[in-house]
């Protein structure tokens, strides 16, 4: 996650989807979060999940 945040341009959005939870690694505010960067969590569903809803 920190590597991806450093690669974002000003105002970039990092979307994260996963199947398991883990601790968020330590972030350096200036290197990873300055310049209006955004982190979003997204859900990942299968086609079957959509049909059963």
Buried (B, 14 or more C-beta within 10 A) or exposed (E): EBEBBEEBEEEEEBEEEEEEEEEEEEEEEEEBBEEEBEBEEEEEEEEEEEEEE
